[in-house]
Amino acid sequence: MAIKTDIVGAPALRYEGEAKVRGRAQYIDDLHLPRMIHGATVRSKFARGRITAIRYGDGIPWDEFIVVTARDIPGENTIIHLFKDHPCLAVEFVNHPEEPIVLLAHPDKALLRKAVDAVTIEYEPLPAVFTIEESEALDAPVIWNNDAGDSPNVFKTYLMEKGNVDEVWDVADYIIEGEYSTGAQEQLYIENNGVIAQYNDEGVTVWASMQCPYYLHHALQVCFGLPEDRCRAIQVETGGAFGGKEDYPSVIGCHAALLAMKAGVPVKMVYDRMEDMAATTKRHPSRTRHRTAVSKDGKLLGGEIEFAIDGGAYVTLSPVVLSRGTIHAAGPYHWPHLRIRAKAVATNCPPHGAFRGFGAPQSIFGLERHMDLVAKTVGLTPEELRRRNFLHTGGTTATGQLIKDPIDMDAMLMRALTESGYHQKRAEFTTSNATSPIKRGMGFAAFMHGAGFTGSGERRLNSLVAIEIDHEGHPEILVSSTEFGQGTNTILCQVAAQTLKIPYSDIRIAQPDTKRVPNSGPTVASRTAMIVGKLVETASENLLTCMRTAGVLGQEYTPQQFCHAAMEYRQQHGTLRAEARYQAPGDIFWDDDKYRGDAYPAYAWAIYVAEVAVDTRTYMATCENFWALQEVGKVLNPTLAKGQVEGGVAQGIGYALYEKCVWKDGVMANNQMTNYIMPTSADLPAIHVLFDEVPSIHGAFGAKGIGELPMDGPAPAILNAIEAATGIRFNHCPLLPEDIFEVLADPGGTAADSSHLEPAIAGPNFTGTAP
């Protein structure tokens, strides 16, 4: 008789939890190879300039050091991302502070630090730009260009259109404009970037704290000019990532490998916190401009959105971050007519890159702040304005995608407002705020987040997973998806256990190693549970089919019978392995040229509600309570899912109120934990996590992506609540006490509100001047 195994949906223990609790988990800094030495980087101190000389100072025994410059690179001098503009090591020009120029290695870490300080780089300075506005100015120096004839200083543009927006302005009752901006944000993972590299006759091997082994694998091939079978990337235990270890390990991995090649011994490179914060990628700063046509009854008639992000000095992942931000800029609303123009610009800051949410937090911030402005202008409550414009099943998104899955944002909004006591508290706060120096408010944000790679991305990845029976008869999952605290190992093992109808404890998962595991795609874009999980489910089914076809397993079996059957198959055939490759659904199509179609196989939907307090004596805004309701398909592991949401909300609160990257001529001036302020557990409110479950046919047992979603909603919900508390519009984040002081100390000023609204001047239903 078959064993019923309800492991999916249960709070299974973390697969790697015991090893971490018992201290057996080995991180990069715990590992040591024979004869291993240490590596370090000499970086630019100029934002932009031509290198005129490199001088090695006195007092250092340079003959003991391994020294690597660009001329030592055997392959191409590039870190391969989407475009080959990013040099592995600078040759003649530098384009941002912290740009790597010289690599050093030595057994003595203390002496290595002194040697880095003893290297002097001389420059001929060149003009630089540091903000979106400086980069796009007509008289800006050209700091980036390509051979395609694109606009100077622009990495990538997108144009997304639906309907004919030019026709709506004359019939609108209101035309409402607003500008919104967000700053950079540091991932601040617990474990800094670190790698160990080894080079020998077999090729190059890099062990790394990372998200995407095959990204590093490809980068090594290009940098060293080696075939893929002579390059190897192995993920070791990784202490957090949040996107910050998606593409950057390709940089530090190539650097350590170049030192190892020249030294002939293994080289370890581990950044300290200051270097990691100053030199590595961060969330892109952004600017979003809205111009919206609205009818007097609060219906969105059409709009124009201009979305811009600061990419830093090199392209890296800016085009795909821009892409997701562009698609999510329209939110969960029906727009009859819409035009979105988006661009990623170059500046002379260190390159920005992936961060949880991947562009969506930036554009959703602008949209949800703007929706509150639209509601106020038209004379509706924030919730009623949204109700009148929500997407429903059978509607089409801004890309023209038909919504086939059942969604009910109205019901979700009602549930979230009821759970939070939204209306009651708003009434109470209206009374108490009149006399109290502490002003309280409630605000919310409605949003959605696509799961998986955008458009045709999953087709191009062509992901492959495998399940193989080991020598003990246990199924072992072979994927390149990585665990870095989010629960990848656990949920994939749960999926396999449920499909195979054997205990969760009987499942194994291989260490991600490009020499052993197939390329199942990167661990990004909310794709692991849905895309890779579905492939694991399919591979498990294929394994059962293989065993049944061979006659070793019946339709019904016990776990013990499964193990015996698997061993019998191995004895007969040598190995037992099943695979599953991604097959794009036949009804999902995307046009990359027109930038239209089915952007994602499925979306997760959410309503987040924030309760805030603003102390008018200290000018400090705090989030005192938070409710997060999301529909994410099937919840595979409720404990891990809740943790994902709580962690994302915490990062979102930091994004809204605490975490400001202070830039000075392209240098992060506050690259220490003492002056880059993030919320601690003492600063966080109670976070109430709520789920709706509407399973999707595209994910494992109905799961959708969840990892990025909780980053999208907190910042706009919090700033909407701050406006409700103070009556003042703040349209940028992070919002620090000094920002609030600047406005409260000058109530007649314009520091808080860059929004502009105008009444329609020709609409047949024009009702007068907008408030």
N, C-alpha and C positions, 0 to 999 in steps of 0.2 A: 504494500500500500504506500502511496506517495506521502511524503512528509510535508505538511503545510508549514512553510517558513515565511512568516510575516515579518521579514527584517526590513523591507522598504517601508518607510514611514515610522520606524521605531528609532529610539535614541541609542543606536549602537555605540559602544565605546570607541573612541578614536583608535584607528588602526595602529598609529605610532605612539599613542599616548603613554603606554607603560615605559617604553624606552626613554621618553623624555622625562617622565616623573622620576625614574630610577637613575637618571644621569648617564644612560648608555648611549644616547643619541650623540653622534659625532659631527660637529660643525667644522667649517674650514679651519678655524683657529685651533681646533683640537687635533688636527691631523699633522703628521710629520713623516716625510719620506727620507730615506737615507741620503746623506750629503746635501740636504736641502738648504738653500740660502734664501735671503729675503730681498724683495724688490721694492723700488720706490720710484716716484715720478717727479721730474722737474717740469714745472708748469710756467706758462706765460703769466706775467703780471700786467700786461697791456691788453686793452680791449681790441685794438686793431693796430697792426704795424708790420714793418718788414724787419726780419731778423738780420742784424749786421754782424754779430759776433757771438760766439759761445766761449766763455772763459771758465777754466777750472782752477779754483783758488788754491792758494798755498796751505800747507798744514794738513793735507789729506793724502794718504798713501794711495794715489790713484792707480798704481800698478796692481793693487789688490782687488780693484773693482771691475765688475762687468759694466761696460758702458754701451748703450744702444741708442743710435739715432736713426733717422729715416733711411739712411743709406744701407743699413743692415737688413732691411726688409726684403725677403727673397721674392715675394709676389707683388701684389698691387698695394700701394700705400693708401689703403682706404678701409674704413669700417663699413661694411656693406649693410645698408638698411634698405631704403627704397630708392636711393639715389647715391651715386658714388662721389659726393662732394665732401664727405667727412674724412679727413686724413687720419690715419692711425697715429702718425707723428708729424708735427709741423716741419716743413722744410724751409721755405723762405718767408712765408707770411703767417701771422697769427690773426685769428678772427674773434677771439674772445679771451677774457682772463681765464686762467685755469687750463688753457689749451696745452696738451702734453707735447713736450719738445725733446726731452732726453729721459732715458730710463737708466736706472742704476741698480746694481745688485751686489750684496755683500753678506757674509755670515753674521756680522755684528749689526743688529738693528740700531743701536745707539750711534755707532759710527756712520751708518747709512744716513741717518737723519742729518748729521753734521755735513755729510757730503752734499746732500740735496741743497742745503743752505749755502754751500760754498760755490755752487755753479751760478755764474752770472750770465744773463742773456742781455745783449745790447740790441736796441731797436731804433728804427726810424718810425716815429709815430705817424699814424694815418687817421683821418677823421672817422668817427664812429657814431652809431645811433643806438639808442637803448630802449625806445618805446615804440608802440605801434604807430603813434602819431608822427614821431620823428622819422620812422622808416618810410612812411607813405608821403612825406612832404615832397613837394615838387623840386625843391633844391637839395634833397637828401643825397649824400654820397652813395654811390652804387656799391653796396657791400656784398651783394650776391646776384649772380646772373647765370643763365645757362644758354646753350646753343639753340634752343627752340624758339627764341624770339619772344619769350614770355616777358611780362612786366618786370623791370628790375626790382629787387628786394621782395619779390613775391614768390614763395615756394610753390603754392598751389591755389587754384581758385575752383569754386563750384558755383553753378547756377542751377537752381531748382525752381521749376515753375509749375503752377497748376491754374488752369483757367486763364482769364485775362484780367489781371489786376488793374490795368490802366483804365478800365471802364467803371471801376467802383467808386472812384473819388467823387465824381459828380453826383452820385445818388446817395452818398453817405450823410447821415445826420451828424456824425462826429468823426473827426479825423484826429487821432490821438498819437502823440509821438513821445518817445522816451529813449534814454540812453543809459546803459547799465554796464558795469565793469567788474571784473574779478581779478584777483591777484594770483601770483604763483603760490604753490603749496608744496612743501617738502614731504616726501613719503614717510620719513622718519621710522623706518623699520627698525626692529630691535637689533638685528645683526647687520653690521655694515657690509658693503661689498667686499668680497674676498674670493681669491682663486688660488689654486696650485697648478703649475704647468710642468710638464715633462716632455723633453724632446729626445728621441733616440732613432735608431735605424728603422723602427717600425712606423715612425711618424710622430705626430704631436698629440698629446693627451692633456686635457684641461678638466680638473675637478672644480666645480664652481657652486657658489650660492646663487641660484638663478631660477628663472621661470621657464625658459624656452631653450632646451638643449640643442635643438636643430638650428636655431638662430646662430648660436655660437659655433656650431659645427660648420655652417656655411661660411661664417666670417673667417674661420681658420683656413678653410680651403682657399679663399681669395687672398688673404694676407700672405700665406706661405706658398701659394702656387702648387698645392698638393691635391691629389685625387681624394675623393670622399672616403675611401677605405683606409687612408693614412691620417685621417683626422678623427678625433674622438672627443666627445664632450660628455661628462658625467655629472649629474646633479647630486650634490651631497645635501645633508640636512640643511634646510634654509629657514632662517629666522625672520620671516616676514618679507614682503616684496611690494605689494600694492601697485604693481606696474613699474616700480623703480628698478626691478631686476629683470625686465623684459628684454630691453635692447642694450643696456649698459654693460652687462657681462661680456658682450662682444668686444668692448673696448678694453677693459681690464684683463680679459682672457687673452687677447692677442698680445697685450703688453707683456704679461708674465711669460707667455710662450716664446716671445722674441728673446727675452733674457735667458730663458732656459736653453734655447737653441745655441746661443753664443757661449753660455757658461758650461754647457755639457752636464749640468746637474739640475735637479728640480728647483723651481723658484716659487716661493709663496709671496703673494701680494694681498695685503689686507689694509684697507683704508682706515684711518682713525675717523672719528665722528666729524671733525672740522673739515677734513678733506672731502669726505663723502658728501657733506651738505653743500660745500662750495662748488664741487666739480661735476656732480652727477645731475641727471635730468630731474625736472620738476613738472608740476602741472602747468600747462600753458596759461599765462595771463590772457584775458579776453576783453573784448568790447562788443556789445550787442546793441544795435539801434533798431527800434521798432517804429513803424508808421502804420497805423491800423484804421481801417474804415469800419464803422459800426453804425447799426441802425438804432433808432430811438428806443426800440424794445430790447436792445442788448444783444442782437445777433451780429456775429462777425461776418462782415461782407467780404473782406479781403485785407491783405496787408503786404507790406514790404519789410523784410528783415535783412539787415546787414550784420554779418557775424564775422569777426576778425580775431585771430589768435596770434600771439607772439611766439614764433618758433625758435628764437635764439639764432645761433650762428650757422647751424647746418640743418638740413631737411629732417634727418632721422625719421621719426614716425609722425611728423606733423600732418601729412596729407590724410592719414587714416583717422587721426584725432579730429581733424577738421571735418572729415566726412561724417562721423558719428554726431558731432556737435551740430552740423548742418541739418541732418535728418531729424534730430530731436528738438530743434528750435521751434517747431510748430506745435509740439506737445500733443496731448490727447484730445485735440479739438478738431471740429469740422471747419475747414477753411474752403469756401467755394472758389476763392481766387487768392493766390499767394505767389509771391516771388521772394526767394531767398538767395542773396549773393553772399558768398563766403570766401575768405582768403586767409592764408597763413603767411605772415611776413617774416622777413629776416631782421634780426637785430644782433648787436655784438655782445649779447649775454651768452653764457653757456647754453648749449642746446636744451630745449625743453622736450619732454617725451611722454611716455605713458604714465598715467595715474588713474587709479580706480574711477571709473565713470567715463574716461576717455573722450572728453569734449562735451559730453552731455551735461555735466553739472554746470558748465559755464553758460551754455545757451538756455538751459532750463531756468537758471537763476534769472536771466533777463526776461524770459517769457512770463514766469509766475509773478515777478514783481510788476510787470506790465499789465497782467490781467487784473490785478488789484486796482491799478490806475484806471483801467477801462471801466471797471465796475463803479468806481467812485464817480467818474465823469458822467456815466449814463444814469446814475442814481439807483443802482442795484446793489444788493449785498454781494460780497465776494463769492458766496456759494451759489447764489441764484444766477449770476453771470456765467459761471462755469456750467451749471446745469443746462442752461439754454444753448450751450455750444459743445457739449461733450460728444465725442465719437461714440457710435453704437455699432453693434453687429450689423453688417451690411453696408456700413459707411466706408469711405475711402480716406486714407491718410493723405498727407501733403505730397507724398510721392506717387499717389494714385493707387496704393495698395488696398485691395478689398479686405475688410476685416471680416474673416470667416469664423473666428473663434467667438464663443459667447463672452461678452463683456457687459458689465453693468456698473459704470462709474457712478451713476446716480445713487445706487444702493450702497456702494462703497463709501461715497461721500457722507451719506446719512449715517452709516455705521460709525465712521471715524469721528464725526462731529458729536454723535451721541455718546460714544465711549469716552471722549475727552471732556464732556460737559461744556462744549464750546459755547453754546448760546447762553446758558446760565452764567458762565464765568464772564462772558463779555458784558452782560448786564451788571453783574456785581462790580466788575472793574470800572465801568463807566461811573459808578457812584463813588467808589473808593478813591479813584484817581483824582477826583476834584479837590481833595484835601490832603492826600498823602504825597510825600516827596518821592516815594517809590511808585512809579507808574507801571501798571501791569497790562498785558495784552495777550490776545489769542490770534494766531494766524495759521494758515495752512497752505499747502502746495499740492497740486494734482499733476501727475506725470506718468510717463511710461518709459520703458527701456527695452530695446531690442536685444534678443539673445542670439549669440553666434556672430560670425563675421558678417559685415555689411554686404548686401547685394550678392555678387557672384563669388565672394571671398571663399566660402566653404567649397564651392566647386573647384576653385583653383588649388586649395589646400589638398583636396583628394585624400583626406585623412584615413589612416589604416590603424586598426588595433588587432591584437592577437591574444588568445588564451591558450596556454600550453600546460599540459599535465606534467608535474615535476616527478622526481624519482620516488616520492612518497605517495603519489596518487592524488596530490592536491592541485587544483587549478591555480595557475599563476597568470595574472593579468599583465600583459606587455603593452605599455603605452608610454608616450613621451610626456604625458600630462604630469605635472609636478605638484608635490605637496609643499606648501610653505605656510601652513597654519590654517588654511581655509577649509580643509576636510576632503580634499581630492581622494586620498587613499581610502578613506572610510566609505564615502558614498559609492565609489566604483566597486568596492568589495561588496557592499550591500546589494547593488544591482546584480552582480554576478551570483551571489548567494541566493537571492530570490529567484532568479531565472533558472539556476541549476537545482534548486530545491535541496540545498545542503546548508549546513550551519555556516554562519558568517566567519566563525573562527577557522574554518577549513580553507578559506580563500587566501591566496598570497598575491602580492603585487610587487613587480620587479623594480629595482632601483632604475630610474631613468638614465640610460646609457646608450648613446647613439650606435654603439657597436652591437647592441642586443635588442633594443626596443624599436619598433617601427615608428615612423613619423605620424603621430596622431594629431599634429598641429600644436600650436603654442597654447600655454595655459593663460589665456586672456579672453576678453570680450564676452564674459558670461556664457562660455560655450562648453565648459567641462561637463556639468551635470546633464545638459540637454544634448549636445552633439556627441561628445565622447561617451557619455553615459549610455546613449542609445546604441552606439557602436558596440560597447561592452555587452549590452543586452543581446544584440544580434549575434555577436561572436559566441556568446554562451549558448544561444539557441542552435547555432551551427555546430558547436561541439557536441551537443546532445544528438543532433541529426547524424553526425559522423559515427558516434558510438552505436546508435540504433541501427544504422545501415550496416555496420559491421557485425551486428547480431550479438553484441556483448551487453546491451542494456535494454530493458523493457520499457514500456510506457510508464509503469509505476515501479518505484524503487525506494529503498532507504538510503541514507547517506553512506552507510557501510557498503551497500551493494554498488553505489556509484563509484566509490573508491576502488573496490575490487574489479569492477568493469573497466575502469580507466587503466589499472595496472595490467589487466589482461590484454587490452588493446596495445599498450606499449610493448608488451612481450611479443606480440604478433607482428607489430609494424615498426617498432623502434621508437617512434615518437607519436604523440597525440597533440595536434595543434589545429586550432580553428581561427579564422580571420574574419574580419568584416571591414569593408571599405565604404566610405561615405557615398551615398547615392542621393543626389539632389532630388527633392520631391518634384514630381512632374508638373505640378500646378504652381510652382514658384519661379518667377522670371524677373530678371533685373537687366536694365539697359544702362550700361556704364556710360555710353556716349550721351544719352539724353538725361541721365541721372534720374530715372523714373522706374517704377515697378515695385516689386516685392522686396523691400529692404531687408527684412528679417523673417525667418520662418515663424517666429512667435514673439510676442511682447509680454512683458510683465507690467502690471498696472498698479498704481499706488496713490494713496492719500496720506500725507503726513501732516500732523498738527503739532504746533509748538505753543507753549505757554512761557512768556518771558516776563522779566522784571527789569526796569531801567531806573537806577538810583540817580536822581537829579542832583545829588550832593557829590557823588563820586564819579558820575558819568559812566558808570559801569553797567553794561547790559549782560544779563545772565539768562540762560534757558533753565527754567525751573521744573518743567515737566514736558514729556514728549510722547506722542502716540504715533506709531508707524504701522499702517495697514497696507498690506500688499497681496496681490493675487499673483502667485508665482508657479501656477500649475500644481503638480503633486510635490508636497514637501517630503523629501527623501529621508531627512534626519532632522526632527524638530529641534533638537538641542543645537546642532551645528547651524541650522537655518536661523534660529533666534540669535545665536552668537554673531553670525554674519551681519544681521541687521543692526544689532547693538553696536558692533564695531564700526559699521559704516556711518551710523548716526553720530557716533562720537567723532569720527573724522569730519563729518559734515558740520558739527558744532564748532570744531576747530577752524574749519574753512570760513565759517560765518563770523566768528567773534574773536578769535585768538591768533591764528597763524598767519603772520605777515612776513613775507620775505622782503627785507630791506636791501635795495640795490643802490650801489654807488659806483657809477661808471662801469656797469656790467658785473661788478663784484658783489656777491652776497655778503653784506656787512655783518649780518647777525647769524653766522654759521656755527653757533654753539647752543647747547641746550640751556644755557643761562640767559640767552637773549632772544632765541626763537621760542616763543611761548606757545605751548600746546596744552589743551585741557587734560588734567589728570583725572583720576577717578573721583577725587574730591570736588572737581568742578562740574561733573556731569550730573544731569537730573535722572530721575527714574525714567527709564525708556520702556514703554509698554508696546510689546511686539504682537501684532495681530496678523493672521493669515486668512485669506480666502483661497480655496483650492478649486481650480478649474483645469483639469489635466489637459495637456496638449499632445496631439498625436506625434509631434516631432521630437519629444524628449523621452528619456528613459522613464518608463512607468508614468509618463505624463508630466515630467519635470520640465520647468523652464529655468533660465538663468536667474541667479539671485545676487551674485557677488558685487556687481556694480550698482545695482538699483538703489541701495540705501544711501549712496553718496549724493544722489541727485536732488533729493527733496529738502534736507534740513536747512540749508542756507536761505532759500527763498521763503520757506515757512517761518523761519525765525525773523527775518527782516520784515515780512508782512505783519508779524506779531508786534514788532517794535514800532511800526507805523501806527498800528491800532492803539498801542500804549501811549505814544507821545504825540500823535498827529503830525509827525514829521516824516517825510520820505527820504530814506537813505537808499541810494541805488548802486552801492558798491560793497564788496566784501573783500577782506575781512573788515568788520566795523569795530574799531577800537575805541576805548574811552576818549582819546583825544579827538577822534572824529565827531563823537557826540558832543563833546565840550565845545568844539568849534562852532557848532550850530546853535546849541542852547545859549552860548554866550553872545551870539549875534543872531537873534531870532528873525531879524529882517533881512538877513543875508541869503545867498543862493547856494551856499556850500553843499547843502544836503540834496538839492533837487535839480538835476540836469534835465528833467522831463519837460516836455513842451506839448501843449495841446491846443488845437484850433478847431472852431466849429466849421462844418461844411458850409460853403458859401453859395452852392448852387443846387443843393439837394432839394427835391420837391417836398420833403418832410422836415425841413430845417425848423428847429424849435427855439433857436436863440443861442446866445453865447454860452459856451460850455462853462461849468463852474470851475 
